[in-house]
């Protein structure tokens, strides 16, 4: 990537503007300002050369592959309908996803035994049975009632070993228990429904040491991006303090996933009219090196992941070569790159900086220069919108001042 200090841009650009693109680089400008008279064919060929000039500023393709998965759903082992085998078979054969986790409630469902006995072993055995490294990977996980911090969060294991976590008091969790879980490298905690009054979290009051590395930002009509989001159609309402941006504003280094929280056989599938946001499943994209349980877990723990509403979205988001989920220090310019491919036409890509929408672009690929350091840590993420109304969100990239 060219160094912005090597006279490729106006030396006064930082005095005049906050954002820039390679469109006004010196090589591009020199191609426009010419004394040569171009005939029709040469004039036509000039525009592809413009694109080639701009592309020199773009990074090489990402070293990661993108896998798609369903990370939250239930079976007859708790309060869902399908058997574990039906659940995994549907995701693999009908939704055609790359990985999945069956995450039944640890209480086992109303009027039914908990997962601390044979049902928990059945949950584990199903994950092992359906795990096919290189083709379809599974994660062993289960949903915890962790009141009062996160009434609902999922615990994922890095492998298929280890006991199902049990609080000292069933249904409640202490700060000490939560900190111990968060400290473990072989466990990953992801809350959902964080905005609800009866099953949420309060990021405005909670000790930041208890913030999780990821949040479930979307599941069938429930969007937790910010308070009052129009795509949150949950009948239980919302409480300020329980959304992703509430946590980010308090300094959380929190990425995002999306999942369906499905209790039938619609995991990863559209469940109703496409124009209804509640019809779209939540799907997670992960940037990892191979399709194995460990590689997917490690990518999630590193926040190299994003969430979106159904179908397929491929998103590459980098700043100065750093991928989504990363943190780095920088005092110079920020070279922000994104590339989006989806199964529907793109409406726009919005760059969100420190929880404020700062610009949007209607192109599927763009390099943007940000000349401004607005805080001791600047937090950037993308919101992708398709013309059919579906949204996608990347995990942030955090840039600290050196």
Long-range contacts (C-beta under 8 A, 24 or more apart in sequence): 1-57, 1-59, 1-321, 1-335, 2-56, 2-57, 4-332, 4-333, 4-335, 4-369, 5-332, 13-371, 14-371, 17-371, 18-370, 18-371, 18-372, 19-358, 19-359, 19-368, 19-369, 19-370, 19-371, 20-368, 20-369, 20-371, 21-366, 21-367, 21-368, 21-369, 22-53, 22-54, 22-56, 22-57, 22-367, 22-369, 23-54, 25-53, 25-54, 25-57, 27-53, 27-56, 28-53, 28-54, 54-367, 57-335, 57-367, 58-337, 58-365, 58-367, 59-318, 59-321, 59-337, 62-287, 62-316, 62-318, 62-323, 63-289, 64-287, 64-288, 64-289, 64-299, 64-304, 64-323, 65-287, 65-288, 65-289, 65-290, 65-291, 66-285, 66-286, 66-287, 66-314, 66-315, 67-98, 67-99, 67-285, 67-286, 67-288, 67-291, 67-296, 68-97, 68-98, 68-99, 68-283, 68-284, 68-285, 68-312, 69-97, 69-98, 69-99, 69-100, 69-101, 69-137, 69-283, 69-284, 69-286, 69-296, 70-95, 70-97, 70-99, 70-100, 70-101, 70-259, 70-260, 70-262, 70-267, 70-268, 70-281, 70-282, 70-283, 70-284, 71-100, 71-101, 71-103, 71-139, 71-141, 71-154, 71-156, 71-190, 71-216, 71-257, 71-259, 71-284, 72-101, 72-103, 72-143, 72-154, 72-192, 72-216, 72-219, 72-259, 72-260, 72-261, 72-262, 72-282, 73-100, 73-101, 73-102, 73-103, 73-259, 73-260, 73-261, 73-262, 73-263, 73-267, 74-102, 74-103, 74-104, 74-105, 74-143, 74-261, 74-262, 74-263, 75-102, 75-104, 77-102, 77-104, 77-108, 77-109, 77-115, 77-119, 77-122, 77-123, 78-104, 78-105, 78-107, 78-108, 78-109, 78-112, 78-115, 78-143, 79-104, 79-105, 79-109, 79-110, 79-263, 80-104, 80-262, 80-263, 80-264, 81-263, 81-264, 81-265, 82-264, 82-265, 84-122, 84-123, 84-126, 85-126, 85-129, 85-130, 86-265, 87-126, 87-265, 87-267, 88-126, 88-130, 88-138, 89-130, 90-265, 90-267, 90-268, 90-269, 91-267, 91-268, 92-130, 92-136, 94-268, 94-269, 95-267, 95-268, 95-269, 95-281, 96-268, 97-136, 97-268, 97-283, 98-136, 98-137, 98-291, 99-136, 99-137, 99-138, 99-139, 99-286, 99-291, 99-293, 99-296, 100-130, 100-136, 100-138, 100-139, 100-267, 101-127, 101-138, 101-139, 101-140, 101-141, 101-154, 101-156, 102-126, 102-127, 102-138, 102-141, 103-141, 103-142, 103-143, 103-154, 104-142, 104-143, 105-142, 105-143, 105-145, 106-142, 106-143, 106-144, 106-145, 106-164, 106-165, 106-166, 107-145, 107-170, 107-171, 115-142, 115-164, 116-164, 116-166, 120-164, 124-160, 127-160, 128-160, 131-160, 131-293, 133-290, 133-291, 133-292, 133-293, 134-290, 134-291, 134-292, 135-291, 136-291, 137-291, 137-292, 137-293, 137-295, 137-296, 138-293, 139-293, 139-296, 139-297, 144-173, 145-171, 146-172, 146-173, 146-178, 146-191, 147-171, 147-172, 147-173, 148-172, 149-173, 149-175, 149-178, 149-201, 149-206, 149-210, 150-178, 150-189, 150-191, 150-194, 150-201, 150-212, 151-193, 151-196, 151-198, 151-199, 151-200, 151-201, 152-191, 152-192, 152-193, 152-199, 153-189, 153-190, 153-191, 153-192, 153-212, 154-189, 154-190, 154-191, 154-192, 155-181, 155-187, 155-188, 155-189, 156-187, 156-188, 156-189, 156-190, 156-297, 156-300, 157-186, 157-187, 158-185, 158-186, 158-187, 158-188, 158-293, 158-294, 158-297, 158-298, 159-186, 159-293, 159-294, 160-293, 162-186, 162-187, 175-207, 175-210, 178-210, 179-209, 179-210, 182-210, 182-212, 185-301, 188-213, 188-214, 188-297, 188-300, 188-301, 189-213, 190-214, 190-215, 190-216, 190-257, 191-215, 191-216, 192-216, 192-219, 192-222, 192-224, 192-259, 192-261, 193-222, 193-224, 193-234, 194-224, 194-242, 194-243, 194-244, 195-224, 195-227, 195-232, 195-234, 195-238, 195-239, 195-242, 195-243, 196-234, 196-236, 196-237, 196-238, 196-239, 196-242, 197-236, 197-237, 197-239, 198-236, 199-236, 200-239, 200-242, 201-241, 201-242, 202-239, 202-241, 202-242, 203-241, 203-242, 203-243, 203-246, 203-247, 203-250, 203-252, 204-240, 204-241, 204-246, 204-250, 205-241, 208-250, 208-251, 208-252, 211-247, 211-250, 211-252, 211-253, 211-254, 212-254, 213-253, 213-254, 213-255, 213-301, 213-303, 214-254, 214-255, 214-256, 214-257, 214-300, 214-303, 214-305, 214-395, 215-244, 215-247, 215-254, 215-255, 215-256, 215-257, 216-256, 216-257, 216-258, 216-259, 216-261, 216-282, 216-307, 217-244, 217-256, 217-257, 217-258, 217-307, 217-393, 218-258, 218-259, 218-282, 218-307, 218-308, 218-309, 218-391, 218-393, 219-258, 219-259, 219-260, 219-261, 219-281, 219-282, 220-260, 220-261, 220-262, 220-271, 220-278, 220-279, 220-280, 220-281, 220-282, 221-276, 221-277, 221-278, 222-261, 223-391, 225-383, 225-393, 226-355, 231-277, 231-391, 233-277, 233-278, 245-355, 248-355, 248-379, 248-396, 249-354, 249-355, 251-377, 253-303, 253-327, 253-396, 253-398, 254-303, 254-396, 255-303, 255-305, 255-324, 255-325, 255-395, 255-396, 256-305, 256-306, 256-307, 256-381, 256-393, 256-394, 256-395, 257-282, 257-284, 257-300, 257-305, 257-306, 257-307, 258-282, 258-283, 258-284, 258-307, 258-308, 258-309, 258-393, 259-283, 259-284, 259-307, 270-310, 274-388, 275-389, 277-309, 277-389, 279-310, 280-309, 280-310, 280-311, 280-390, 281-309, 281-310, 282-307, 282-308, 282-309, 282-310, 283-307, 283-308, 283-309, 283-310, 283-311, 283-312, 285-313, 285-314, 285-315, 287-323, 287-324, 302-326, 303-395, 303-396, 304-395, 305-395, 306-392, 306-393, 306-394, 306-395, 307-392, 307-393, 308-384, 308-390, 308-391, 308-392, 308-393, 309-390, 309-391, 309-392, 310-390, 311-342, 311-343, 311-344, 311-390, 312-342, 312-343, 313-340, 313-341, 313-342, 313-343, 313-384, 313-386, 313-390, 313-392, 314-339, 314-340, 314-341, 314-342, 315-339, 315-340, 315-382, 315-384, 315-392, 315-394, 316-340, 317-381, 317-382, 317-394, 317-397, 318-397, 319-380, 319-397, 319-399, 320-399, 322-397, 323-397, 324-381, 324-394, 324-395, 324-396, 324-397, 325-395, 325-396, 325-397, 326-397, 326-398, 327-397, 327-398, 327-399, 327-400, 328-397, 328-398, 328-399, 328-400, 329-399, 329-400, 329-401, 329-402, 330-399, 330-400, 330-401, 330-402, 331-373, 331-401, 331-402, 333-369, 333-370, 333-371, 334-369, 334-370, 334-371, 334-378, 334-380, 334-399, 335-367, 335-368, 335-369, 336-367, 336-368, 336-369, 336-370, 336-380, 337-366, 337-367, 337-368, 338-365, 338-366, 338-382, 339-364, 339-365, 340-364, 340-365, 340-384, 342-384, 342-386, 342-392, 344-386, 344-387, 344-388, 344-390, 345-386, 345-387, 345-388, 346-384, 346-385, 346-386, 346-387, 347-385, 347-386, 347-387, 348-385, 349-382, 349-383, 349-384, 349-385, 350-382, 350-383, 350-384, 350-385, 351-380, 351-382, 352-380, 352-381, 352-382, 352-383, 353-378, 353-379, 353-380, 354-378, 354-379, 355-379, 357-383, 373-399, 373-401, 376-400, 376-401, 377-401
